[in-house]
Amino acid sequence: SHVVSALAGAAGEAMTNAAKHGDASAVTLFVEVGDDEVFVSVKDDGAGFDVDAVEPGIGMTQSITGRLAEVAGGAHWRSTAGSGTEVTFTVPVK
């Protein structure tokens, strides 16, 4: 389905970013399908970054948030420099 494709693409981009930009050695992918929404977490042990100070790149704006917006979903980043990053996605179940 279009929702699964959007989630898979966004999660793939988040994992690519963890390796490419965060130099992560481990990434944990968690998926939970609820009655009302699908929740996905991509958490890494990489370099992390200051979420408020970084200008969102194409990977964040198009490959992640853009894909999710097409299926009424959203993404949220939590990170601290030196402490890894977690990107969470939610998409409503239709």
DANORTA-V723662 format. One record per residue. N is the residue number from 1. RES is the residue in three letters. NEAR is the number of other C-alpha atoms within 12 Angstrom. Layout:
BEGIN
N/RES/NEAR + N/RES/NEAR
END
This chain:
BEGIN
1/SER/10 + 2/HIS/18 + 3/VAL/25 + 4/VAL/27 + 5/SER/18 + 6/ALA/31 + 7/LEU/43 + 8/ALA/28 + 9/GLY/25 + 10/ALA/41 + 11/ALA/37 + 12/GLY/27 + 13/GLU/29 + 14/ALA/40 + 15/MET/35 + 16/THR/26 + 17/ASN/32 + 18/ALA/33 + 19/ALA/24 + 20/LYS/17 + 21/HIS/23 + 22/GLY/29 + 23/ASP/22 + 24/ALA/26 + 25/SER/18 + 26/ALA/19 + 27/VAL/26 + 28/THR/24 + 29/LEU/24 + 30/PHE/21 + 31/VAL/21 + 32/GLU/19 + 33/VAL/18 + 34/GLY/14 + 35/ASP/11 + 36/ASP/13 + 37/GLU/22 + 38/VAL/29 + 39/PHE/30 + 40/VAL/35 + 41/SER/32 + 42/VAL/39 + 43/LYS/35 + 44/ASP/36 + 45/ASP/26 + 46/GLY/29 + 47/ALA/25 + 48/GLY/28 + 49/PHE/27 + 50/ASP/19 + 51/VAL/20 + 52/ASP/13 + 53/ALA/10 + 54/VAL/14 + 55/GLU/12 + 56/PRO/18 + 57/GLY/16 + 58/ILE/16 + 59/GLY/24 + 60/MET/32 + 61/THR/20 + 62/GLN/21 + 63/SER/29 + 64/ILE/38 + 65/THR/33 + 66/GLY/25 + 67/ARG/32 + 68/LEU/35 + 69/ALA/24 + 70/GLU/21 + 71/VAL/27 + 72/ALA/22 + 73/GLY/30 + 74/GLY/31 + 75/ALA/33 + 76/HIS/26 + 77/TRP/28 + 78/ARG/22 + 79/SER/27 + 80/THR/21 + 81/ALA/18 + 82/GLY/16 + 83/SER/19 + 84/GLY/31 + 85/THR/35 + 86/GLU/34 + 87/VAL/35 + 88/THR/33 + 89/PHE/40 + 90/THR/35 + 91/VAL/35 + 92/PRO/24 + 93/VAL/20 + 94/LYS/15
END
